[in-house]
Amino acid sequence: MSTLYDAVKITDRIYWVGAIDWSLRDFHGYETPRGSTYNAYLVLGEKVALIDTVRAPFRGELMGRIASVIDPRKIDVIVSNHSEMDHSGCLPRVIEDVSPERVLASVKGVENLSRHFHGLRDRVEAAADGGTLDLGGMALRFMETRMLHWPDSMMTYVPGEGVLFTQDAFGIHLASSERFADELPGDIVEYESAKYYANIIMPFGSRVAKTLEAIGKLEVRMIAPDHGPVYRRDLDRQIELYSRWVEQAPTRKAVVVYDSMWGSTARMARAIAEGLASGGSSVKLMGLKENHRSDIATEVLEAGALIVGSPTQNGQMFPTVADVLTYLRGLSPKRLIGAAFGSYGWSPKAVGQIAETLGQMKVELVGERVEVQYVPDDEALRRCRELGVAIAGRLEGARSVV
């Protein structure tokens, strides 16, 4: 077995044996400019357990890291906390390589893995929610976390070590040679945590709240997710952030999202932004030629208002605007107010379509729509500014942006 790769010790008897994906730039529509990791962990009791595997192309890296600690054929148990392919892609090959005594997943995990890999139909068994597995001197305790963020999602806890393997919860997309969050710049870790929550976890807030309550009953000294660094310090900060993001309490921040064909909608967006700022709001003006949908979702996570503008093209809102609204609607941000605006040539359709979509997202619409034929004049820009002021007035009293 290759000695190219080294495992990283995270406790005396637990090792990180995952893979680093330095080149990943897109994760099913979520822009990942810093790459990612696919984390797997080796737990050494009298019996040996492997917690999760990695994306299929990285199997050699996983097996090499395991081999730097033990002969992979000494693995007795494989636990699959989550069946998504970035964590299970090489699972069938790993099972073939190491011939473990048992392969465990949640009840839904057994179903999902058998549908991903039909040859595993009779190979994977269910770990009971709240059940334990004695490894001899070490134990694993299983906790189902359905819809956080798939039906099969499960966490695994090692009581004696205080290590909680959280699969996608508390993860971030960040490739690095450092394995612990405290070894990395704090502002980057926190931003990428927010981005990950906004783009992956946000639709499942009620499930997150229940999970945080359950975690609070455990003695957790280390959070080990399936993406990004391991948290061994300031765990309260991570819990605090997730608790805040679950609540999605409105702030005085307003996010103005728009695209423009000939500059008219862009001029309107700037006028609205000026009104928001003059009314005391913190403003993020985000043109879709410069900003990716996943970065917009990150800003919306802790916003109080979402204002969206588009020109009309062929009787429809501009494709980039439809794209970002479809994406945001799926993420289900909460407690937002907002408005629609835009320009048109001969068919004033886009603004109404935006307003309809915002309504479907349960965004409370404020003020009147501002629609302009061709180029906005001074009166139109004044109305745009007034719309911004009105929205800022509605945000007065919301908490400050942290």
C-alpha positions in Angstrom: 0.0 0.0 0.0 1.2 3.5 -0.9 3.0 5.5 1.8 2.4 8.8 -0.1 -0.4 9.9 2.3 -0.4 10.3 6.1 -3.2 10.1 8.5 -3.7 12.9 11.0 -4.2 12.1 14.7 -7.1 14.0 16.2 -7.1 12.1 19.5 -4.9 9.3 20.8 -7.2 6.7 19.2 -8.9 8.6 16.4 -7.4 9.6 13.1 -8.5 11.7 10.1 -8.0 9.6 7.0 -9.9 11.6 4.4 -9.0 13.2 1.1 -8.3 16.8 0.0 -10.0 18.1 -3.2 -7.9 21.1 -4.1 -9.5 21.5 -7.5 -13.3 21.4 -6.7 -14.9 24.6 -7.8 -18.6 23.7 -8.1 -20.6 21.5 -5.7 -24.0 20.9 -7.4 -24.5 24.6 -8.1 -22.6 26.0 -5.1 -19.4 27.8 -6.0 -16.5 26.4 -4.0 -13.4 28.6 -4.9 -11.4 27.2 -1.9 -11.9 23.5 -2.8 -13.1 21.0 -0.2 -12.2 17.9 1.8 -14.0 14.6 2.1 -13.4 13.6 5.7 -13.2 10.0 6.9 -12.1 8.9 10.4 -10.5 5.8 11.9 -11.5 4.8 15.4 -9.1 2.4 17.1 -10.6 0.2 19.9 -10.0 -3.5 20.2 -12.0 -3.5 17.0 -11.4 -0.9 14.4 -14.1 1.3 12.8 -14.0 3.5 9.7 -16.4 6.4 9.9 -17.5 7.3 6.3 -15.5 7.0 3.1 -14.8 9.5 0.3 -15.7 10.5 -3.2 -14.8 7.6 -5.6 -11.8 9.2 -7.4 -10.1 9.7 -4.0 -10.2 6.1 -2.9 -6.4 5.7 -3.2 -5.8 8.7 -0.9 -8.2 7.3 1.7 -6.6 3.8 1.6 -3.1 5.3 1.7 -3.9 7.3 4.9 -5.5 4.3 6.6 -2.4 2.2 5.7 -0.2 4.8 7.4 -1.9 3.8 10.7 -3.0 0.1 10.3 -3.3 -2.6 7.7 -6.7 -1.7 6.1 -7.8 -5.3 6.3 -7.9 -4.9 10.1 -11.0 -2.6 9.8 -13.9 -4.5 11.5 -16.7 -2.0 11.0 -17.6 0.7 8.5 -20.1 3.3 9.4 -21.8 5.3 6.7 -23.3 8.4 8.3 -24.6 9.8 4.9 -25.1 8.1 1.6 -24.4 11.1 -0.7 -21.8 10.2 -3.2 -19.1 12.5 -1.9 -19.1 10.3 1.2 -20.0 6.9 -0.2 -18.7 7.0 -3.7 -15.9 4.5 -3.0 -17.8 2.5 -0.3 -18.3 -0.7 -2.4 -14.6 -0.8 -3.4 -13.5 -0.2 0.2 -15.8 -3.0 1.4 -14.2 -5.3 -1.2 -10.7 -4.2 -0.1 -11.1 -4.6 3.7 -13.9 -7.2 4.1 -15.3 -5.7 7.3 -17.4 -7.8 9.6 -20.2 -5.2 9.5 -21.3 -2.2 7.5 -23.7 0.1 9.4 -26.0 3.0 8.3 -29.3 4.5 9.5 -32.5 2.7 8.5 -32.9 5.2 5.6 -29.2 4.9 4.9 -29.6 1.1 4.3 -32.3 1.9 1.7 -30.4 4.7 0.0 -27.1 2.8 -0.2 -28.9 -0.2 -1.7 -30.4 2.2 -4.4 -27.0 3.8 -5.1 -25.1 0.6 -5.2 -27.3 -2.4 -5.9 -24.6 -4.9 -5.0 -24.8 -3.6 -1.4 -28.5 -4.6 -0.9 -27.7 -7.4 1.5 -24.4 -6.0 2.9 -25.5 -3.0 4.9 -27.4 -3.3 8.2 -29.3 -0.6 10.2 -27.9 1.0 13.3 -30.7 1.8 15.7 -31.2 5.4 16.6 -29.7 5.8 20.0 -28.0 2.4 19.8 -24.4 1.7 20.6 -21.6 -0.5 19.3 -18.9 -1.7 21.6 -15.5 -1.7 19.9 -13.7 -2.9 23.0 -12.4 0.0 25.1 -14.3 2.4 22.8 -17.9 2.7 21.9 -19.9 4.3 19.1 -23.4 5.8 19.7 -25.7 6.5 16.7 -28.1 9.4 16.4 -30.4 9.8 13.5 -30.6 13.3 12.1 -33.2 12.8 9.3 -33.3 15.6 6.8 -30.1 17.2 8.0 -29.7 17.2 5.1 -30.9 13.9 3.6 -33.4 11.4 4.9 -30.6 9.0 5.7 -28.4 11.4 7.7 -26.9 10.2 11.0 -24.3 11.3 13.5 -21.9 9.1 15.4 -20.7 9.9 18.8 -17.7 8.5 20.7 -18.5 9.0 24.4 -15.1 8.3 25.9 -13.4 10.7 23.5 -16.1 13.3 23.3 -15.9 13.3 19.5 -19.0 13.8 17.5 -18.9 12.9 13.8 -21.5 15.2 12.3 -21.5 14.3 8.6 -22.5 17.4 6.7 -23.6 19.5 9.7 -20.9 22.0 10.7 -19.0 21.3 7.5 -17.4 23.8 5.2 -16.0 23.6 1.7 -12.3 24.4 2.2 -9.2 22.5 1.0 -6.2 22.9 3.3 -3.3 21.1 4.7 -4.4 22.1 8.2 -6.8 19.7 9.8 -8.1 21.9 12.7 -10.2 25.0 12.5 -8.0 26.8 15.0 -5.0 26.5 12.6 -6.9 28.5 9.9 -7.8 32.2 9.7 -11.0 32.6 11.8 -12.7 35.0 9.4 -12.3 32.6 6.5 -13.7 29.7 8.6 -16.6 31.7 9.7 -17.5 33.0 6.3 -17.3 29.5 4.7 -19.4 28.1 7.6 -22.1 30.7 6.8 -21.8 29.9 3.1 -22.1 26.2 3.7 -25.1 26.7 6.1 -26.9 29.0 3.7 -26.4 26.8 0.6 -26.8 23.3 2.1 -28.4 23.4 5.6 -30.7 26.4 5.5 -33.9 24.6 4.3 -33.8 22.3 7.3 -33.8 24.8 10.2 -36.3 22.9 12.3 -34.2 19.8 12.1 -31.1 21.7 13.0 -32.8 23.1 16.1 -33.7 19.6 17.3 -30.2 18.4 16.6 -28.7 21.2 18.6 -30.9 20.3 21.5 -29.7 16.7 21.3 -26.1 17.7 21.0 -26.5 19.9 24.1 -27.1 16.7 26.1 -23.8 15.2 25.1 -20.3 15.9 26.4 -18.7 17.0 23.1 -15.1 18.0 23.1 -14.6 17.8 19.3 -16.8 18.3 16.3 -15.6 16.3 13.3 -17.7 17.0 10.1 -17.4 15.4 6.7 -16.2 18.5 5.0 -13.5 21.0 6.1 -11.6 21.3 9.4 -12.2 19.6 12.7 -13.3 21.8 15.6 -11.4 21.2 18.9 -11.7 24.7 20.4 -14.5 27.3 20.8 -17.2 24.7 20.1 -19.7 27.1 21.8 -19.1 29.5 18.9 -20.1 27.0 16.3 -23.2 26.1 18.3 -24.0 29.8 18.7 -23.7 30.4 15.0 -25.9 27.5 14.1 -28.5 28.7 16.7 -28.4 32.2 15.2 -28.8 30.9 11.6 -31.7 28.6 12.6 -33.5 31.6 14.0 -32.9 33.8 11.0 -33.9 36.9 12.9 -34.1 39.8 10.5 -31.2 42.3 10.5 -30.9 45.8 9.1 -29.1 44.4 6.0 -30.8 44.6 2.7 -29.6 42.6 -0.3 -30.4 44.1 -3.7 -30.0 41.5 -6.5 -30.4 42.4 -10.2 -29.2 42.0 -13.7 -29.4 44.5 -16.6 -29.3 44.4 -20.4 -28.5 48.0 -21.2 -28.0 49.5 -17.8 -31.5 50.7 -17.0 -32.2 48.1 -14.2 -28.7 48.7 -12.9 -29.4 52.4 -12.5 -32.6 51.6 -10.7 -30.8 49.2 -8.4 -28.2 51.8 -7.4 -31.0 54.3 -6.7 -32.7 51.8 -4.4 -29.4 51.1 -2.7 -28.9 54.8 -2.0 -32.3 55.0 -0.5 -31.7 52.0 1.7 -28.4 53.5 2.9 -29.9 56.9 3.6 -32.6 55.1 5.6 -30.0 53.4 7.9 -29.8 50.0 6.3 -26.6 48.1 5.5 -26.7 47.4 1.8 -25.3 44.6 -0.4 -25.7 45.5 -4.1 -25.2 42.3 -6.0 -25.2 42.3 -9.8 -25.6 38.9 -11.3 -22.8 39.4 -13.8 -20.4 39.7 -10.9 -21.9 37.5 -8.1 -22.6 33.8 -8.0 -26.0 32.5 -6.7 -24.3 30.8 -3.8 -22.7 34.0 -2.6 -26.0 35.8 -2.8 -27.6 33.0 -0.7 -24.8 33.6 1.9 -25.7 37.3 2.2 -29.4 36.5 2.4 -28.8 34.2 5.3 -28.5 37.1 7.7 -30.5 39.8 5.9 -33.8 41.5 6.6 -34.7 42.4 3.1 -34.4 41.0 -0.4 -35.0 43.4 -3.3 -34.8 41.9 -6.8 -34.7 43.6 -10.2 -34.8 42.4 -13.8 -35.3 43.6 -17.4 -38.0 41.8 -19.4 -36.6 39.5 -22.2 -39.1 37.7 -24.4 -41.9 38.2 -22.0 -39.9 36.7 -19.1 -37.6 37.9 -16.3 -33.9 37.7 -17.3 -32.5 34.1 -17.2 -30.0 34.9 -14.5 -32.6 36.4 -12.2 -34.9 33.4 -12.7 -31.9 31.2 -11.9 -31.1 32.9 -8.6 -34.8 33.1 -7.5 -35.3 29.4 -8.2 -32.2 28.7 -6.2 -33.2 30.9 -3.3 -36.8 29.6 -3.3 -35.4 26.1 -2.8 -33.3 27.2 0.2 -36.4 28.7 1.9 -34.9 31.8 3.7 -37.2 33.1 6.4 -38.6 36.4 7.8 -37.7 38.6 4.8 -39.4 41.7 3.5 -38.7 42.8 -0.1 -39.7 44.3 -3.4 -39.5 43.9 -7.1 -38.4 46.4 -9.7 -37.2 46.5 -13.3 -37.3 47.9 -16.8 -39.0 46.7 -20.0 -39.3 47.6 -23.7 -42.8 46.7 -24.8 -43.9 43.9 -22.4 -43.8 44.7 -18.7 -43.7 41.1 -17.4 -40.5 40.6 -15.4 -41.4 42.7 -12.3 -44.8 40.9 -11.8 -43.0 37.5 -12.2 -40.5 38.5 -9.6 -43.2 39.7 -7.2 -45.0 36.4 -7.7 -41.9 34.4 -6.9 -41.1 36.4 -3.8 -44.6 35.8 -2.7 -44.1 32.1 -3.1 -41.0 32.5 -0.9 -43.2 34.2 1.7 -41.3 37.4 1.4 -43.5 40.3 2.6 -43.7 42.8 -0.3 -43.2 46.5 0.8 -44.2 49.5 -1.3 -45.2 49.6 -4.9 -43.4 47.9 -7.7 -41.2 50.2 -9.8 -41.4 49.5 -13.5 -39.8 51.7 -16.1 -40.1 51.5 -19.9 -36.7 51.7 -21.5 -34.5 54.2 -19.5 -35.4 55.6 -16.1 -35.8 59.4 -15.9 -35.2 61.4 -12.7 -38.8 60.8 -11.5 -38.4 57.0 -11.8 -35.0 57.1 -10.0 -36.6 59.2 -7.3 -39.3 56.5 -6.8 -36.6 53.9 -6.6 -34.8 55.8 -3.9 -38.1 56.3 -2.0 -38.7 52.5 -2.2 -35.3 52.0 -0.6 -36.0 54.5 2.1 -39.4 52.8 2.8 -37.8 49.4 3.1 -35.1 50.7 5.4 -37.8 52.2 7.6 -39.4 48.8 7.9 -36.1 47.4 9.0 -35.6 50.0 11.7 -35.4 48.2 15.0 -34.0 45.0 13.6 -30.7 43.8 15.0 -27.5 45.1 13.6 -25.5 43.0 11.2 -23.0 41.0 13.1 
